[in-house]
Amino acid sequence: MWTIHLIVAARPNFMKVAPLYHALKSVGWANPVLIHTGQHYDLNMSDVFFQDLGLPEPDIHLGIGGGTHAEQTGSVMIEYEKILYETMPDFLVVVGDVNATMACTLAAMKVTYNQHSHSASSSGKLAKTRPVIGHLEAGLRSFDRSMPEEINRIVTDSLADVLWTPSPDGDDNLRSEGVDPDKIVRVGNIMLDSFEMLRNKIESESVLDEIRLDPGSYAVVTLHRPANVDVKHKLELLCKELVEIANDISICFPIHPRTKKNLLQYDLLSVLEQHDNIIILEPQNYIRFMSLVINCQYVITDSGGIQEETTYLGIPCLTIRPNTERPITVEMGTNVLCEIDNFRELAGEISNKYESNKPQVIDLWDGKTSGRVVESINKILMGR
Ligand code: UD1
């Protein structure tokens, strides 16, 4: 049996790891070990996703929680290194671009060079050789180094042994950075495996009845990026524009903890709550959230994953960011990048696309990515 560590930390990781966990469980040669670093710790930011996605309790919980970037990254490295010395896996899978993606990669990469150091091991055991490191969702680049995620992507991709990319632009980015082409394996978009796994439940979910909205009659809004929600005057303007949009269409806004904290601090939450057409919700579980998305007229977001999910489903999406690491979503025509001072105008235009958009066909975005990742892991381990 090969032991394979799967790292999860924050909400967007869970739907990427779940299909792989299930696929590895179903083969006879893999022992997947689920490790939660604890970056997202609330019931509705973490536990409910485990339930929806059929994931068991994590085998190991590092309990790191929030903190500054250095605190999160450093703590994950320290705690994960201890795990590595206790139970060195054969393979480590990191996903996406959160702080733990980079931190676990760094810890696993350097564990080899510490193998003669007793002080690094809580048990006093010496490490066997370091695990093979695979990065799932590799090669994405926004070319904006002010984004913490971009730093995590660059560091992780420069160290990992195998780079599983979702789309051709990922392959191109890695090649242009001088990555050995033999390390790059295009596998497609694993997040959509989760969608297909739960499609029936998503389509029969009754959240719309609960909040009294009709299909096609509302917009979904999600916002959490520090560049948008941490700056007072930007958040004020965002709220003002959302209130204007809500004069024309209902808005359903599940609020991320970072955004809620700032709205409360700047006294803006009540501005949204007081509008009859704005429905503020707690963060939603995966099935309920995707049910809101498949039935909406359009989405306004600054998330990464939602740009891809809306492209796959053919739903118009406005992304309030100056750039995207997922350019294929813009090329396919579903996603439009915008700014805080023009998204209201574009919302009017994009809503007309509602009827005409069709689900997009992108090579290997087919709900079968986890099988290709398992195949790649098997090939690497057998060839060792
Ligand atoms: C992180 C990721 C980001 C991802 C996002 C999805 C990094 C650098 N960022 O950002 O890429 O898009 O997750 O949500 O890794 N909090 C809670 N409860 C929770 C989780 C967080 O109250 O369960 C609070 C934290 O204490 C903090 C804030 O929400 O004040 C933000 O959490 P943080 O971990 O800093 O990152 P995100 O903004 O969620």
Boltz pocket constraint, residues with backbone or C-beta under 6 A from the ligand:
constraints:
  - pocket:
      binder: B
      contacts: [[A, 10], [A, 11], [A, 12], [A, 39], [A, 40], [A, 41], [A, 42], [A, 43], [A, 45], [A, 46], [A, 65], [A, 66], [A, 67], [A, 97], [A, 98], [A, 99], [A, 100], [A, 148], [A, 149], [A, 224], [A, 256], [A, 257], [A, 258], [A, 261], [A, 304]]
      max_distance: 6.0
